[in-house]
Amino acid sequence: MRKIDVKDIENIALGAALLGAGGGGDPYIGKLVAIGAVKEKGPVTLLDPEEVPDDALVVPIAMMGAPTVLAEKAIGEKEYETLYNMMSRFYGKSIYAFIPIEAGGVNSMLPIAACAKLGIPLVDADGMGRAFPELQMVTFTMGGMSASPMALTDEKGNCVIFETITNKWTEDLARAVTMSCGAAVSVALYPMSGKQLKQYAVKNIVTRSQRLGEAIKTVKNCGDKTPEEHFLEFSEGFKLFKGKISDVLRETRGAFNFGKVILDGIGEYKGKSAYVEFQNENLLACVEGEILATVPDLICLVDAETFVPVTTDALKYGKRVYVIGLKCFEMWRSPEGLELVGPKYFGCDTEYIPVETRCKGGAADV
């Protein structure tokens, strides 16, 4: 058990933006919301999953929709309380703690703000270890857990509780309502016991995000290493490309951001080209016609000077970036995990090959 204060939030937001693999919403907006809540109500208690009682009611909360819309609509104060009350009434008992559903800019920050406002703990765990675009794409699904009952509310006060037959149905029905509510809503789903949390959650994600954020802030204080070498060492990342953004193709469709960012090589990659495809999160990185990384591994774009992560909604012409690959949580590499979040689910015509294999000259698709 420890406390999360304003300084911690700054670092968690930065590190979670890297683990968000381009998605999860604008970390700046999420950070402001969380800092405001903590300044008003005081630090938030962060619990290790093992500290949560087995019979406690634990609920992930998040914002759902297109990140570009989230940046404009943000979130008001009522949504936290509405979700808490809807889920507590359904179960006839109070929620013991919130957890993030994923790592990412807004969705790593919203649970901190909600816990501060409501005076309940946050658990150091999530359901992805990164960010994914659809609700069923969590480790809890692989554990046989149901996404419903799922509570949904918008900033206007519209409220829905879903009870669905599968987690994919939860995604499809909630996505339709999200579109009707302006492409961005707040949700609480996958209600679970403390025992289930310990079995199926990705543990220590908040702490990992904080440590990554601290390291990014001091990336140039690296002794005899270059900032690039230091970043790759502490992130355990693989350098896929370095380039200048020459074009960004983007559209909002079905409450998702779809698109492609095209890069012209700089430095040792001068004369080469690359592209990264995304659906809220980055899905595939291709350099000179060779695929070097795909989901479920993380594909992250970071500023070439500061190594600050660049989300898909912040991609701009002329920006210089590194494209970095990170290994995903091991459970995603199982057959069940790849069925949920592998490249073929997203329409990428390639088999999944771990990023460390592709980057060391293993089999790759051209």
Disulfide bonds with the S-S distance in Angstrom:
none
